[in-house]
Structures are given as C-alpha cells and as structure tokens.
Amino acid sequence: MGVFESILITIITASTPLLLASIGELVTERSGVLNLGVEGMMVMGAVVAFAVSLTTGSPVLGAVAGAIAGVAMSLLFGFLTLTLVANQVATGLALTILGLGLSGMVGESFVGQQGTKMGAFLPSALTSIPFVGPVLLGQDLIFYVSIGLVVGVNWFLFRTRSGLVLRSVGDNHASAHALGINVIGIRYLAVMFGGACAGLAGAHLSLVYTPQWVENMTAGRGWIALALVVFASWRPYRLLVGGYLFGAVSIGQLHAQAFGISVPSQFLSALPYVATVVVLIVISQNRRLTQINTPASLGKSFVPDR
C-alpha cells in the first residue's frame, strides 16, 4: 500500500499543472480565442514564481506572482490578437518562443539554487488518516485550487447567465455583438483567466513538482494542455479525467524505469507525447462529435462595426 500511495501522490503532483493550464485554455477557447502560447505563459509563471518565492521566502506569494506573470503574457497576446487583430495561431506560437527565451534570460541567475517548496495546505494531523490522509489531504494549496477551478468553471459555463454569454461569444461573435454584448471585453477576460491558470501551472512546477528553476522546465506540458482541451471536448469534468490520465502516463514511465522494465528510456520519456498524438488521431476520426462541441468562432478574429 505504501508504494501504491506514493505512486498516486506523484500522479496527482504531475497532473495538477496539466489540469490548471488546460482549464484556463478551455475557458479561453470557449470564448472563441485560440491561444497557442500556453507553454510560454507557463514557463514565465514558473520562473517568476521561483524568483519571488526565493526572494521573499513565501511560496504563496510566488504562486500569486506566477499567476500575474501569466496574465501579463496573456495581455500581450490579447492586445495583438483582439485589439490589433493579428493572426491568433502565429501570435500564440510567437508568445511561446518569447516566453521560452525571456524565461531563460530572467532565470539565468537562479539556475542551481534550491527553492522554497510549498508544503501541505491542510493541518498535518489529517495526513494520519489511512490512505485518504497522505493522498488527498496532504496536498499543496495549488492542487485544491485546480480542483475548485474545474468545479467552478463547469458551474460558471453551464449554470450561469455570464457563462451562457461567454459561450455565445465563442459560438457566434457576430450575433452576440448584435445583441449588444461586448465581444472584445469578454474575450479579454477569458484570455486573462487562461493566462492566470497557465502562470499558476508553471508556478506549481517550480514550487511543488521540482522546487528549483531549470530552463525550459515545462518540457512541452503546454502543448499537452492544448491537446487535453480537445480530448475533453471542451467539457471541464472530462478535462479532470484527461488531466489525471496524462499525468499517470507521465509518471508511469518513471516508475517503469524504477521497477527495471526493459524498455528503452528514450521511448519511456517520449511516451506522454506519443499518447498525446495517438489521442488526437483517435478524436479526429469522430468528426461529428468534434464539430458539435467545438466553439464555432474558435480562432476567428472579430472586428466590431464602426
């Protein structure tokens, strides 16, 4: 049971940044905006969170700073795509390249330094409860935030008027504008929310997963988060399942090496990304399901009538 518990704990730790980044991107895409810069926002969140945590000694302040860094990057993307009406795909790719380069420059002086790890959020006495204690009650604050966001986003999108407005903007921005809805304003808010989630996901990497700064430490997780949104068909609860499934694949390759399974290490390291490609291929076969759930205005620029 001890080994099983440790595996579950590592799966939860590995899945949390994927879940955070993908839930933010889901809201962004539900508004009709395709932001491919998740990787760049994540890595900037990671380096800023580590720097602030190391300087202040407070991982919580580091996490908040990481989320703010993600919002700042998302505002740059929003200004280019929503105000200047630049191509969303090209801008998102440029944002990722910018984030990777800028984070390497900002974090150069922090390489090799030991950071301040974010500990368990709940009282330590709760961890003595068999199984449930160490697995679910001994987690960090960001883990509980990720679960809360999934529940909150699902309620917001499908149980509130504001969520209906957001989905209407993503499905038909011209009709929404004709009804007097501020399409650009709503999309800005959705993009900022996605940036905050991506920045917080990066903060989890440098404060919990591996409490240190390593250049390009996101290692493609932003791209996996983008694939997860499609995998979940833009549904938050499906995203919860997909996030932990991909997290299990990522951790499985580490435990396979520890158990001495005779599989090339290069293949095991590539397994999460291979799984991503396979899932996208399988999903693409069901075009009807994809068309039904995909926001109709996704990736399409909107220019208000003047």
C-alpha positions as CSV (number, residue, x, y, z in Angstrom):
1,M,0.0,0.0,0.0
2,G,2.9,2.4,0.7
3,V,4.2,2.0,-2.9
4,F,0.6,2.5,-4.3
5,E,0.1,5.6,-2.2
6,S,3.4,7.1,-3.4
7,I,2.5,6.4,-7.0
8,L,-0.9,8.1,-6.6
9,I,0.7,11.1,-4.9
10,T,3.3,11.5,-7.7
11,I,0.5,11.2,-10.3
12,I,-1.5,14.0,-8.6
13,T,1.6,16.2,-8.4
14,A,2.3,15.6,-12.1
15,S,-1.3,16.1,-13.2
16,T,-2.0,19.4,-11.4
17,P,-0.1,21.7,-13.8
18,L,-1.7,20.0,-16.8
19,L,-5.1,20.4,-15.3
20,L,-4.6,24.1,-14.4
21,A,-3.2,25.0,-17.8
22,S,-5.9,23.2,-19.7
23,I,-8.8,24.5,-17.7
24,G,-7.6,28.0,-18.4
25,E,-7.3,27.3,-22.1
26,L,-10.7,25.7,-22.1
27,V,-12.3,29.0,-21.0
28,T,-10.2,30.9,-23.5
29,E,-11.3,28.7,-26.3
30,R,-14.9,28.7,-25.2
31,S,-14.8,32.5,-25.9
32,G,-13.6,31.8,-29.4
33,V,-9.9,32.6,-28.9
34,L,-7.2,30.1,-29.7
35,N,-4.1,30.8,-27.7
36,L,-1.2,28.5,-28.6
37,G,1.1,30.4,-26.2
38,V,0.2,28.2,-23.1
39,E,3.8,26.9,-23.0
40,G,5.3,30.4,-22.9
41,M,2.9,31.6,-20.2
42,M,3.6,28.5,-18.1
43,V,7.4,28.9,-18.3
44,M,7.2,32.6,-17.4
45,G,4.9,31.7,-14.5
46,A,7.5,29.1,-13.3
47,V,10.5,31.4,-13.3
48,V,8.7,34.4,-11.8
49,A,7.1,32.2,-9.1
50,F,10.5,30.7,-8.2
51,A,12.2,34.1,-8.1
52,V,9.6,35.7,-5.9
53,S,9.4,32.6,-3.6
54,L,13.2,32.5,-3.3
55,T,13.4,36.3,-2.6
56,T,10.5,36.5,-0.1
57,G,10.6,33.0,1.4
58,S,6.9,32.7,0.7
59,P,5.7,30.1,-1.8
60,V,2.2,31.5,-1.7
61,L,3.5,34.9,-2.9
62,G,5.5,33.1,-5.5
63,A,2.3,31.4,-6.8
64,V,0.4,34.7,-6.9
65,A,3.4,36.3,-8.8
66,G,3.4,33.3,-11.2
67,A,-0.3,33.8,-12.0
68,I,0.3,37.6,-12.5
69,A,3.1,36.8,-14.9
70,G,0.8,34.6,-16.9
71,V,-1.8,37.3,-17.0
72,A,0.8,39.8,-18.3
73,M,1.8,37.5,-21.1
74,S,-1.8,36.9,-21.9
75,L,-2.5,40.6,-22.1
76,L,0.3,40.9,-24.7
77,F,-1.4,38.2,-26.7
78,G,-4.8,39.8,-26.3
79,F,-3.5,43.2,-27.4
80,L,-2.1,41.7,-30.6
81,T,-5.0,39.4,-31.5
82,L,-8.0,41.2,-30.1
83,T,-7.1,44.9,-30.5
84,L,-4.7,44.8,-33.5
85,V,-6.5,41.7,-35.0
86,A,-3.3,39.8,-35.6
87,N,-3.4,36.1,-36.5
88,Q,-4.1,34.1,-33.4
89,V,-2.1,31.0,-34.4
90,A,1.0,32.9,-35.4
91,T,0.8,35.2,-32.3
92,G,0.4,32.2,-30.0
93,L,3.5,30.5,-31.4
94,A,5.4,33.7,-31.1
95,L,4.3,34.0,-27.5
96,T,5.7,30.6,-26.7
97,I,9.0,31.4,-28.3
98,L,9.1,34.7,-26.4
99,G,8.3,33.1,-23.1
100,L,11.0,30.4,-23.5
101,G,13.6,32.9,-24.4
102,L,12.7,35.5,-21.8
103,S,12.4,33.0,-19.0
104,G,15.9,31.7,-19.8
105,M,17.3,35.2,-19.6
106,V,15.4,36.1,-16.4
107,G,16.2,32.8,-14.6
108,E,19.8,32.6,-15.6
109,S,21.0,33.7,-12.1
110,F,18.6,31.2,-10.4
111,V,19.9,28.1,-12.0
112,G,21.2,25.6,-9.4
113,Q,19.6,27.3,-6.4
114,Q,17.3,25.4,-4.1
115,G,13.9,27.0,-3.9
116,T,11.3,27.0,-1.1
117,K,8.9,24.2,-1.6
118,M,5.2,24.7,-1.0
119,G,4.1,22.3,1.7
120,A,0.8,20.7,2.6
121,F,-2.1,23.2,2.9
122,L,-4.3,21.3,5.5
123,P,-3.2,20.5,9.1
124,S,-0.6,17.8,9.3
125,A,-2.8,15.8,11.7
126,L,-5.1,15.0,8.8
127,T,-2.4,13.1,7.0
128,S,-2.5,10.3,9.6
129,I,-5.9,9.1,8.2
130,P,-5.1,5.9,6.3
131,F,-4.8,6.3,2.6
132,V,-7.1,9.4,2.3
133,G,-4.8,11.4,4.5
134,P,-1.5,11.3,2.6
135,V,-3.1,11.0,-0.9
136,L,-5.9,13.7,-0.7
137,L,-5.4,15.7,2.5
138,G,-1.7,16.1,2.4
139,Q,-1.6,18.1,-0.9
140,D,-0.5,21.7,-1.5
141,L,-2.8,24.7,-2.0
142,I,-2.5,24.8,-5.8
143,F,-3.9,21.2,-6.0
144,Y,-7.1,22.2,-4.2
145,V,-7.3,25.4,-6.4
146,S,-7.1,23.2,-9.5
147,I,-10.0,21.0,-8.3
148,G,-12.0,24.0,-7.3
149,L,-11.5,25.6,-10.7
150,V,-12.8,22.6,-12.5
151,V,-16.0,22.6,-10.4
152,G,-16.3,26.4,-10.6
153,V,-15.7,26.6,-14.4
154,N,-18.3,23.9,-15.0
155,W,-20.8,25.7,-12.9
156,F,-20.0,29.0,-14.5
157,L,-20.2,27.8,-18.1
158,F,-23.4,25.8,-17.8
159,R,-25.3,27.2,-14.8
160,T,-24.9,31.0,-15.0
161,R,-26.0,33.7,-17.4
162,S,-22.4,35.0,-17.7
163,G,-21.3,31.6,-18.8
164,L,-24.0,31.5,-21.4
165,V,-22.9,34.9,-22.7
166,L,-19.3,33.6,-22.9
167,R,-20.3,30.5,-24.8
168,S,-22.5,32.6,-27.2
169,V,-19.5,34.8,-28.0
170,G,-17.5,31.7,-28.8
171,D,-20.2,30.2,-30.9
172,N,-21.2,33.2,-32.9
173,H,-19.5,36.5,-32.1
174,A,-21.4,38.4,-34.8
175,S,-24.8,37.5,-33.3
176,A,-23.5,38.2,-29.8
177,H,-22.4,41.7,-30.9
178,A,-25.7,42.4,-32.5
179,L,-27.4,41.7,-29.1
180,G,-25.2,44.3,-27.5
181,I,-22.6,42.0,-25.9
182,N,-19.1,43.4,-25.6
183,V,-17.3,40.6,-27.5
184,I,-13.8,42.0,-27.2
185,G,-14.2,42.7,-23.5
186,I,-15.4,39.2,-22.7
187,R,-12.6,37.7,-24.8
188,Y,-10.0,39.8,-22.9
189,L,-11.3,38.5,-19.6
190,A,-11.2,34.9,-20.9
191,V,-7.7,35.3,-22.2
192,M,-6.6,36.8,-18.9
193,F,-8.2,33.9,-17.0
194,G,-6.3,31.5,-19.2
195,G,-3.1,33.3,-18.6
196,A,-3.6,33.3,-14.8
197,C,-4.2,29.5,-14.9
198,A,-1.2,28.9,-17.1
199,G,1.1,31.0,-14.9
200,L,-0.2,29.2,-11.8
201,A,0.5,25.9,-13.5
202,G,4.1,27.0,-14.1
203,A,4.3,28.1,-10.5
204,H,3.3,24.6,-9.4
205,L,6.2,23.1,-11.4
206,S,8.9,25.3,-9.8
207,L,7.4,25.4,-6.3
208,V,6.0,21.8,-5.8
209,Y,6.9,19.4,-8.6
210,T,10.6,20.3,-8.6
211,P,11.3,23.2,-6.3
212,Q,14.1,24.7,-8.4
213,W,14.5,26.6,-11.7
214,V,15.6,24.8,-14.8
215,E,15.5,26.4,-18.2
216,N,12.6,25.1,-20.3
217,M,11.3,23.1,-17.3
218,T,7.8,23.0,-18.7
219,A,9.1,20.5,-21.3
220,G,6.1,20.6,-23.6
221,R,3.4,20.5,-21.0
222,G,1.7,23.5,-22.5
223,W,1.2,21.6,-25.8
224,I,-0.2,18.6,-23.8
225,A,-2.6,21.0,-22.1
226,L,-3.8,22.2,-25.5
227,A,-4.4,18.6,-26.6
228,L,-6.3,17.9,-23.4
229,V,-8.9,20.6,-24.2
230,V,-9.7,18.8,-27.5
231,F,-9.5,15.4,-25.7
232,A,-12.2,16.7,-23.2
233,S,-14.4,18.1,-26.0
234,W,-14.4,21.4,-24.2
235,R,-16.0,19.9,-21.1
236,P,-14.4,20.7,-17.7
237,Y,-15.2,17.4,-16.0
238,R,-13.8,15.4,-18.9
239,L,-10.8,17.5,-18.6
240,L,-10.4,16.3,-15.0
241,V,-10.3,12.7,-16.2
242,G,-8.0,13.5,-19.1
243,G,-5.5,15.5,-17.0
244,Y,-5.0,12.7,-14.5
245,L,-4.8,10.1,-17.3
246,F,-2.0,12.0,-18.9
247,G,-0.4,12.6,-15.6
248,A,-0.5,8.9,-14.9
249,V,1.2,8.3,-18.3
250,S,4.0,10.8,-17.4
251,I,4.6,9.2,-14.0
252,G,4.3,5.7,-15.3
253,Q,7.4,6.0,-17.4
254,L,9.4,7.0,-14.3
255,H,8.1,4.1,-12.2
256,A,8.7,1.7,-15.1
257,Q,12.4,2.6,-15.1
258,A,12.5,2.2,-11.3
259,F,11.0,-1.3,-11.5
260,G,13.6,-2.2,-14.0
261,I,11.3,-2.8,-17.0
262,S,13.5,-3.5,-20.0
263,V,12.2,-0.7,-22.3
264,P,14.5,1.9,-23.8
265,S,14.5,5.0,-21.6
266,Q,14.1,7.3,-24.7
267,F,10.8,5.6,-25.5
268,L,9.5,5.9,-22.0
269,S,10.4,9.6,-21.9
270,A,8.6,10.2,-25.2
271,L,5.5,8.2,-24.0
272,P,3.4,11.1,-22.8
273,Y,3.9,12.9,-26.1
274,V,3.2,9.8,-28.1
275,A,0.0,9.3,-26.1
276,T,-1.0,12.9,-27.0
277,V,-0.6,12.3,-30.7
278,V,-2.5,9.0,-30.5
279,V,-5.4,10.6,-28.6
280,L,-5.6,13.4,-31.2
281,I,-5.7,10.9,-34.0
282,V,-8.4,8.9,-32.4
283,I,-10.5,12.0,-31.7
284,S,-10.1,13.3,-35.2
285,Q,-11.8,10.2,-36.5
286,N,-15.1,11.2,-34.9
287,R,-15.7,14.5,-36.8
288,R,-19.3,14.8,-35.8
289,L,-18.5,14.8,-32.1
290,T,-15.7,17.3,-32.7
291,Q,-17.9,19.7,-34.7
292,I,-20.7,19.6,-32.2
293,N,-18.5,20.6,-29.3
294,T,-16.0,22.9,-30.9
295,P,-16.8,26.6,-30.5
296,A,-17.9,27.8,-34.0
297,S,-15.9,31.0,-33.8
298,L,-12.8,29.5,-32.5
299,G,-9.7,31.1,-33.9
300,K,-11.7,33.7,-35.9
301,S,-10.9,37.4,-35.5
302,F,-13.7,39.8,-34.7
303,V,-13.8,43.5,-35.7
304,P,-16.8,45.4,-34.3
305,D,-18.8,47.5,-36.6
306,R,-17.6,51.1,-36.7
